[in-house]
Amino acid sequence: MKVEAVLLDLDGTLIDTAPDLVDVLNILLAHRRLPPIPFAIARNEVSNGALGLIRLGLGEQESEEEVERLRQEFLEVYIQNICIKSCLFNGMDGFLNDLDRRGTSWGIVTNKLHAMTQLLLESLDLIHRPGCLISGDSLPQRKPHPAPLRAGAKELGVPTKNCVYVGDARKDIDAGRAAGMATIAASYGYIHPHDDPHQWGASIVIRRPADLLNALEELG
């Protein structure tokens, strides 16, 4: 294939947001006099968003109404603490610089809400760098539906067959494949110990951001 553009998932692929998200979960648990969840356990739930973290911390016994109330509380606390510890994964800045030097377009497609995505990228001085930004509320559909990835490719002006999508969850790879893109599974991301990225059907599985450039060259 001819690689003309790279689309990236956000949490767990481009930016390591787990430290802040897990801290927010434990703040909510402390408010309820519940014990904190160890970071090593909660980290792997981050790809499932606020709901996944809430259900990890509180179990399945809460009603849907209570879970939704807790989700809203989680988001309110998170937006006040969105970039305390979050940062680009080690090696990712160099990869983005390489894409820019090569003239390869890149963008972000995430299920994270736009307001939080924008605030996070502004905090890390990244808001003006991606060529497209498709958030979880940009369209009626969210990943694993392919529509957000197709929208990202259209915004970049690149055919989906010439795009590569990089993500750290099965839904990322499913969305990329359904959109007709080559896919790269980021095994350094937020993955449960029992889950095997090699079983997701990705074109390539990488262990660290420093492997991305070689993966693109292999695909191209």
C-alpha positions, 0 to 999 in steps of 0.5 A: 500500500501507499501510506499517505496518512496515519490516524491515531487513537488518543488514550493509550496510543498517543497520550498516556492519560491513565495516571490522571484517569485512575486518580479521578476514579480513586478520588470518587472512591475516597468520597464514598469511603471505598478503598482505592484501586491499584494503578496496575489494575485500573490502567488496563480499564482506561480504554473502556472509558469512564464507565469501565473505570466506574464499574471496576471501582464500584462493581455491577451492583449500582443501578443504571441511574446511579452509574450515569450520575457517577459518570457525570461526576467522574467527568466533572472531576476529570475535566478539572484534573485532565492534564496533571500527569498525562503526557505523550508516550515515550517516543511518540513525539519523535514519531510525529516529528518524523511524519511531519518531516516526511510530509505524511498527514496525521490525525486523531480519532478518539471516543473521548468527548471533544471538550476533553480532547481539546483541553488535553491537547491544548494543555500539551501544546498539541492542539494545532498539530493534527490534520484532523480531530474526530472525537467521540461526539463528533458523529452519531457513531463511535468506534468500533463503527468505521464512520469516525475513521472514514471521516478522519480520512476524508478530512485529511483528503486521503483515501481510506486504503492509503490510511493506517490506523493505530490503536490499543484496543480491539475496537480500534482494530475492528474500526480500522479494518471495517474502514478499509485501512491497514491497522497497527495494534499498540501493545504498550497501551491499556490492555487486559493481561488476558487479551492478546493484540495478536488475535485482533487481526491487526496488520502489525503489532508493535511493542513501543512507539519507537517501532511505529516508523518501521511498521509504516515502512513495512506496510508501505 
